[in-house]
Structure formats: structure tokens, C-alpha cells
Amino acid sequence: MATRGKRRVMDQISQLPDPILLHILFFLPAKDAAQTSVLSKTWLKVWNSLPLFTFDFCQNISLWKLLSTQKEESEQVDVRDAFLNIIDGSLVNLRVQKAIIEKFRLFLKLSYLRNVSCIDEWIRLATNNCIKELDVHIKRQYKEDWYSLPGTTFTAKSLIVLRLGGFKLDFPLIVDHMKLTKLRELSLTDVLLEEQTILEICSAYPAVEDLRLIRCEGVKDLLISDLPRLIKLTIHQANEITWEYRSIRIQAVNLQSLYYKGCNRQLKFDVTTFKLLKELSITNELITDLVVENLVSELPLLEKLELNFCFKLMTLKFSSCMLRQLTFRSGKSLMEIVIDTPNLIRFEYGASKLPVIFSLTTSSLQECYLKLMPSDHLSTSWFQNLKEYLSRFKQLNLLVLSIDSTTNTFIVEELNGALSCALSVVKLVKIKKVMESLNFETLLDGLLWTCHPETLSIDRTWEHNEDFVQFLREKLMQREIAPVCCDSRRIKCWRHYLKEIEVESSTRQYGNPSSSSRVSTVCFKLTW
């Protein structure tokens, strides 16, 4: 009888006009308001009529534009106050009506706030509604400036994505009634917290699939557990050695992607706890050859391996039928690459020199990238060696050269039968840096003897490479149609093969909008 009575009451309420039903929704907690959508078609219609908002307050864009010119301190204060008023004004509707918040994004400096409590108020207004994504980053003026975020912030059970930066999370932070059962992504950047807080987070957010801990301070022994749905884990340690993790333990049986960047001196992964891992990225200058070999052999489903700035690595020796992508980037070159990977699709190698011993299965390769940063003298033998490497690939997508060498030579007479080495197909040769002391003509002759790229791209950053670009314009655009330079030579230079050329220019901007960090790129489209 009681159930029938409740239904009768709900039926009667459902017959009220829509404006009154909307008014009722406003006084309900966010989770209860969301649950009304399943009561009946009437309530679903009312729920769908709620306004949908996205709030994006990025101080890094708004204030940079307003402060792009020199201003007096009083004018700067006015600009900052105006920005804060924009936030207050945009959120005013949330004080008088219920809404669905798709995204609330706030980036600003702590020093800009008249009263830090306004952060609590802004987040409260957003989370009291049915918010899906909350992204709040506070930039501290001094390292000791920590703002403690109250635990009551996390009461919105509709939250799917939570990203926090620049806060201090005190323990205890979360209690049972604050569990976010729908949370899928949690990211903490430049956050001060304790080991207990990490454990509390893991137990309170059981549905998290993507966890990111970026430069988090205060943690010495890191334990990731109690996250049965965790698929992707990112751990970036702070650069300071004092913030080095003493130990890292990961217990995530369904983990598929692991990205680690840090300086841990005894980095060990218990791979028995994540046998389903498919993607592994490691940035650690102390990792050894043996550790890499063991990881590959003990992860049977590994498809993507990325090794960055692993200065102790000397060789890559392993066999894997599952590996499809392999990346090595470092300021130090490998001595050997001897790998048997019959299903490898993408290969990227970035270092100062090419390895001395190179054995790689190339039959399945579809994407190949070489990024070289030579600092030694570029001789004829260097170009010969590069050409021999390039010939091993059916096609090279990208060859990047950042040349710190100050001298170079390329003498055709020294090639000694190098014609037997076929020209590889290179889609793009990108030159990021050329020393002004180099002989540009010798460099061009050696490079275009090595390969015939479809595009030759030159970066001009802060007027660097300007002379080289001008040289290329003259040599490529003003070349002879029927050159006679090599009539007496057995080996012909690039001038005899180049048919057409087009020049394109573009500009990219880096950093904040007010900076002058722009890169101008000149592309020479070559037809052979």
C-alpha cells in the first residue's frame, strides 16, 4: 500500500507544469536531480530541458592578451579584477537555476585572487550542478604557497573527469559518502599529498580507468592498488632528486598502458601484476639493457615500447612477435640494435649517431623516422653511412637533422663505387638547425646525393638558418636546366635529376600568445 501511495504522489507531481518541475529540480541535490530522469517520460523531458553549460576560464589566454603591452601596476590590477569579474558574471546563473555542466576549466595564478575562498565558491557552484568534467589548475607564485582544497569539493557524483593542479590535498580527504562511482579519469599535477591520500583516492574512486600523477610532491613510497578498472597509468616524477620515489609498486591486473618518467635509481616493475600491458613508455636515464630485455620478454602482449633519454642503454636486443611500435630518443647513441620484430609497423630512432650494428626486420614497416643530431665533422663517409642506413627501408617518412657540426666535406671522388647503394624514398627531410660555419654547398650536395626527398623543410627560428634558406632559394630555384657540371664524372650530382620545384612558407607559434616564440618553415617541394 505504501508503494502505491508513493507512486500516486509521484504521478500527481508529474502532472505539474514544467516550470514548477524545473523549480523542484533546483532544490534537489545533484545526484537526486539526475535520478528523476528515469522516473517517467515527463521527468526525462524536464531533465533534458536543463541548460547545458561549458565554462572555460583560462588565465593564460585572457590575461596574456590584455597584458601584452607594458602597463602600470594599477592598470594590471584592473585587468586582473576584470578577469575575476568575468568568472563571477559567467557563473551567476548557477545561483538561480539547475544546469548540466559539461566542463568547468579554470587556470589562474594564486597571486591574482583577492580572496582564495572564491575558488571554493566557483567550484561549489559547478559541482552542485550535474558536472561531468572539472579541470582546475592554480599556479603558485612561490613553492611554499600551497592552497588546501577542501574535501567537500568532490561531492558531485556525476563527475567523470577530475583534473587538479597546484593544490595541497590533506589527509584525510575523502569519506565514504564522497565516493565518485562514475569517475573515469583522475589527474593530479604539481599537487602536495601523502601516501595515505593516494591509498584513499584509490579506494574511493574504484571506477577510475585513467590515473595521472604528474610531479606530485610529498610521496616517497608510491603504491597504486584497489583500482580493478585501471587501464592507463601515468607517473611523472619531479626533477628534483629530493622528490624521488623510494619505491613504486603497481597492482593493476587490467593495466594496458604505463607511462613512467623519473629519476628513480632502482626502478623495478613487478610485471606479474600487469600481464595485459600493451603500451610502455619509460623516461629514465638509469635504466639498463637487461631491464629492457626482461620487460619485453615478460610482457607477452606488448605492442608499443618507447624509451626516452635512457642514457645507460647501449644495446637493444630482443625478440617479439607482438611489438608493432618501437621508439628510442636520447642524446646518447646506441651501439647496437639487433631485434627480431616481424610485425613491427612503426620505428623511430633519435640520437646523435646511428648505431654501429643495426639489424631490424623491415618487411612490415609502414612508418620510419630518423632524427639525428650530429656534432662531429660531416665527411663523405658520414653521408655514405647515412645512405646505407636509409637504403634498408622501403620508405622513410621523416629524416630530421639538427646539425651542430661546424665543419663538413663531401668529395665525390671518395665515394668508391657507392652507386651500388640504391636511393631510398624519403618523404620529408626536415632541417631544424645548421651552423653558419658549415659549407652550405657541400652540405646540399652530400644530402641530395644521399637521398631524393619529396620535401626539404627548413625551420627558421629567431632568424636562425636564414642564410641557409637564402642559399637554398638561389641554388635550387636558379639551377641550370641542362647542367654540364658532371659531364666528365661517372657519378652525377643532384642537378641532373631535379625536374621541378615549388616553395611554400608557413609560421607556427609556440608558448603563450603574447610571446614572440614563432617558427617559420620554408618547404621546397621537389620533383625528381
N, C-alpha and C positions, 0 to 999 in steps of 0.2 A: 504493500500500500504506500509506503514511504517513497519508493522509487517512482511509482505512478504520479505521486504528488509533485515530485521534483520535475518530472517530465512535463506535467501540466503547467507548472510555473515557468519553465524554460520556453514552452510553446507560447505562453502568453507574452513573455518578454520579447520573443522573436517577432511578434506582431507589432511591436512599437516602431515608430518611424525611424528611418536610417540615421538621421542626425542625433537622435537620442541614443541609439545603439553605439554610435561613434563616441558619444559622450561617456557612455558606460565603459568602453574600451580604455579611454584615457585614464580612468581611476583604477584600472586593474594593473597588477604587476605585469612586466613584460612577458614572462612565461605563461601566465594565465590568459593574457590577451591573445597570445599566439594559439593557445589551445581552443579558443572559441571558434576558430576557423573550421574545425571538424564537427561542430555541433549540428549544423544544418546548412543548407544552401544559402539561407538568409545571412547567417553569420559569416559564411565564406565570402559572400558578396561585400559585406561591410568591411571585412578584413582586407580584401583586395582593393577597396576604395581608399585605404590609408595612403597618405602621401609618401613617396619614395624619395629619399634624400641621399646625396653623396657630398660629404664635406671634405675639402682638401685645402688645408691651411699650411702652405709650405713657406716658411720664412725665408728660406734660401733663394726663392724666386722673387717673392713680393718685395722684400726689403732690398735685395740687391738692385732691383730696378729703380727703386726710389732713392737709394743711396749711391747711385752710380757716379754722382758728382760730389765734390767737396762741399760739406755743409757745416754750419756752426753746430755746436753741441745742442743748443736749444732746438734747432731745426731737426736734428736727428731724433731727439726725444719726441717731437711732434710726429715724426714719421712712424716711430715705434708705437706710440699711442694709437695712431690711426690704424695700424695693422691689428692691434689688440681689439680695437673697436669693431673692426671688420668681423673678427671671430665672434664677439658678443652679439653683434647685429644679425649674423647669419644663423645663430642658434636660438634667437628669441622665439621663433615659432614652436620650438620644442618645449617651451614652458607652458604653452596653452593647448597643445594638441599631441595626440599619439601619432607616431610615424614609424616607418621602417627605415632603418639606416643601413644602406648597402655598405658604405665605407666612411670611416672617420679617420682622417690622416692629419697629424699635427707635428710639424717640425719647427722648433724655435730655440733661441738661446735663453737660458735661465736668467741671465742678467737683464733681459728685456722686460721681465714681468714686474709690475708694481707690487703684486701680492701673489705668492706662489699658490695660494689656495684657489686661485681662479682655474688652475689646471684641474683640480678635483671637481670643480663645478662644471667645467666643459665636458669632462669625461662622464660625470654623473648624468648630465642631460642626454648624452649619446647612449649610454648603457641602460638608462631607464626605459629607452625605447627598444625595439627589437633589432638590435645591431648585429651585423654579420661580420664586419671586419673593423678592427681597432688597431691603428698604427700611430704610436706616439713616441717621438724622439726628442729629448731635451739635451741641448748641448751645454755642457758646463764651462764656465769661464776659467775656473781653477780646478785642479784634480780633486781637491778636498771638498768641493761643492757637490754634495750628494743630496738629492731630494727623495725622501722616503714616500713611496707610493702606497696609499692605504689599501688594505686587502679588500675593502668594500667595493673597490673599483670593479672587481671581477664577478659581479653578481648577475650579469646578463647571460642567461643560459642559451640564448640564440647565437652566441658568438661562435664563429667558425675559424676566424684568423685573428691572432693576437700577436702584435709586434711591439716591443718596448725597447727603448734605448735611453741611456743616461740616468737611470733611476737606481735607487737603493731598495732592495727587497728584503725587509726584515723578517726574521723568523720568530714566532710562527706567522705565516702569511695567510694561509688558506685553512678554512674549517669545512666540515662535511657539507653544510648547506650551500657552499660556494662552488661545488663541483661543476665543471663545464663539460657536460657529457657530449656536446656537439663539436667541441674544439678539435680542429684537424691540423692547424699549423700554429706553432708557438716559436717565436724568435725573440731572443734576448741579446741585445748588443750594448757593449760598454755598461754593463749592469754589475753592481756590487751585491753579492749574495753569499750564502753559506752552503756547505754540503747538505745540511738538513733541508734547506729550501729547495734544492734540486730534487731530493727524495720526495718532499712534499708535493712538488709540482708533478712528478711522475705518477704519484698515487692519485692525485686529484684530477688529472686530465687523461683518463685511460684511453680515450679515442684518438689521441694525437698520432698523426701519421708522419708529420714533418717537424723535427725539432732542430733548432739552430741556436748554438751558444757561441757568440762572437765576442771575443776579447772580454769575457766575464772575469771579474776580479773577486778575490776572497776565497775561491775554491782551490784546495790543494789536492784532495783525493776525490776524483770525479767518478761517480757511479751512475750509470744510466740503466734503469731496470723498471719493471712493472708497467711497461708500455707494449702490450701484446700486438698492437696495430702499427707500431713504428716501422715505417718503410724507408724514410730518408733521415739521416743524421749528419749535421754539420758542426764541427768543433774547430774554432779558430782561437788559438791562444794569443794573449797579448805578447808584444815583442819583448817586454822587459823580463829578464831572467827571474826576477823575484816573483813573477806571476806564473811560473812554470808549474804544471800539474805534476805532483809526485807520482801519481798513478792514474790510469784511465781504465775503467772496467765497463764493458758494454755487454749487457744481457738483453738481446733483442732477437728473438728467434726468426722473425719475419723481415728483418732488415735487408733492404735491397741496394741502398746507396749510402756510402760513407765517404765524407769529405773531411779530411783532417789537415790542419795547418798549425804548426807549432814547433817548439824547440825542446820537446821532452827528450831527455837524454837516454831513457830506457823505454822507448816506445814499443809496446807489445800488445798485440791484439789476440784475444782468445777467439780464434775463428770458429771454434766448435759451437759458439753461441750464435753465429750468423752465417750458416752454411748456404743461405739463399742469396748471398750478396752478389749483385750483378755489376755494380759500379763502385770503383775505389779510386779516390784521389788523395795523394799524400804530398804534402809540402813539408819536408823535414830534412835539414842539411846533414843529419847524423844517421839517417837510415842506411843500412848496408846492403850489399849484393845478396847475402844469404837471406835476409829478411824478405826481400822482394821475391826471391825464388820460392821460399816457403809459402808466402801468401798466395802466389799463383798456383802452386801445386795443391794447396789445401782448400782452395775456393773453386769447386768444380763448375759453378755457373757463372764465373766472372767473365763479363763481356767487354768491360771498359776499364782500362788501367791508365791513370795519369800520375806522373812523377814530376814534381816541380822542385827545383833548387835542392836536389839531393846530392850534395857535393861529395859525399863519400862513395857514391856509386862509381864503379869502374867498368862493370860489365852488365849486360842484360842477357842472361842465358836461361831460357825456359822453353817449355813446350805447352801449347794449349790449343785444343780444338774449338773452344768456345769463344776465345778472345776475338773481338771484332774491331776494337779501337785501342790504339796504343799511342800515348803522348809522353815525350820526355822533353822538359825545358829546364835548362840550367846554364849558369855562367861557366861551368866546367864541362869539358867534353868527355864522352865515354871512350874507352879504349876498344871495347868490343860490343857488337850487337849480333848475337847468334840465337835466333829464336825460330821455332817451328810453329807457325800460326796459319794453318791452311785457310782459315775463314776470316782472316784479317781484312777489313774493308777500309779503315782509316788509319794512317800512320803520320805522326808529326814528330819532328826532331828539331830542337832548337838549342844550339850551343856555339862555342867559338870555333870549333873544328869538327870535321866529320870523323867518325870512329875509324881506327886503323883497320880493324877487322869488321866486316859487315856481311851478314848472311841473314836474309829475310825472305820469307815466302811472299812473292808479289803477284801471284796468279789471280787472286781475288780482289786486289786493291782497287778501290774506286777513287779515293781521296788521299793525296800525298802532299805533305807540307814540309819544306826545309827552311829553317831560319838560322842563318849563320852570322856570326859577329867576329869576323877575322880581325886580328890586331897585328899579325906578323906580316912580313913582306909578301905581297901577292906576286908570285912568279909564274912563269909559263907552266911549271909542274903543278902549281896550285889550280890553275884553270883546267889542266888535263885531268887532275884528280876529281875535280867537281864534275866535269863532263862524264867521266867514267861512272860516277855515282848516279848521275841523272839518267844515264842510259839503262839502268837497271829497272826503271819504272816505265810502264807503258805510257803514262801521262802524269805530269806533275802539276797539281793545281796551283801551287804558290811557292815561289822561291823568294825569301826575304833576305836582303843583305843590309847589315848595319856595319859599315866598314870603318874601323878605327886604324887601319894600316895607314902609314904615312908615305910609303914607297911602293911602287909596283912596276913590273916589267912583263911584257908579253912579246916573245920573239918567235915568229912563225918558223924560222929555220930550226928551232929547238924541238919541234913537235915530233919528229921522227916516226912517221907512219901513223900518226893519230887519226888519220882518216878512217881507219877500220872501226872506230867507235862511232856508232850511229848517233844522229841528232835526236834528242828526246823532245817530246811535245810538252812544252811548258805554257800553261795558260797565262800566268801572270808573274812577272819579275818585279818585285817591289823594292826600291832602294830607299831606306829610311835615313841613311847618313853616309856622306862621303867627305873625307878630309880634303881640304883645299889644296894641300901639298901634293896630292896624287896627280899623276899624269892622266888626264881625262881621256885622251885619245887611246892610250894603251889599255885603260880600263874598258872602254867601249869595245875595242877590237877583241879583247880576251873574252868579254862577257857574251858578245854576239857570235863568237866562234864556238863558245861552249853550248849555246842553245839559241833557238829562234823563237822567242816568246811571242804570244799573240798580243800581249800588252806589256809595255815597260812603264812603270809608275814611279814617280819621284815625289817624295814628301819635301815641302818647303816649310820648315818650322822656324819661326822667328828669323826669317831670311837666311837660314841655313840651306845649303845646296843650291842657292840662287845661281851661282856661277856655273854649276854643273848643268842645271836646267837650260841655261842660255847656250852652253856649249852643245847640248843635245839638239836644240832647235836648229842651230846652224849646221851641224853635221848631218842630221837626219833629213831635215827639210830641204837643204841646199845640196844634196848629194848629186853626183853625176848620174844621168840616165843610163849611159853606156860606159862604165868606168874602165879604164885601161891600167889601173894601178897594179893588177896582179897578172898581167898577160904572160910574164916570164916565170910565174910561180906555179908549182903543182897544186898548192893549196890556195883556194880563192877566199877572199875576205867577204864579210857580210854584205858589202856594197853590191856584189854581183847577184845577190839573192833577193834583196828587199825590193818589193814591187810598188806598194802603196803605203801611205802613212797618213793618219789623222791625229789631231791633237785636241784633247779635252782638258778642261780645268775645273776643279771643284774646291770648296772650302768646308772644313768641319770645325766645330767649336768644342773645346773641352773645358771642364770646370764650370764655375758659376757664370751667369750671363753677363756680369759686368767686367769679367777679366778679358784680357787680350790673348788668351790661350787658343789660338787658331792654327790649324794645319791646312795649308793649301797644297793640293795634289795636282800634278800635271801628268796626264796619261797619254802615252804615244801608242796608238793602235797600229800594229804592224801587220802587213800582209806580205807573205813570203811566196 
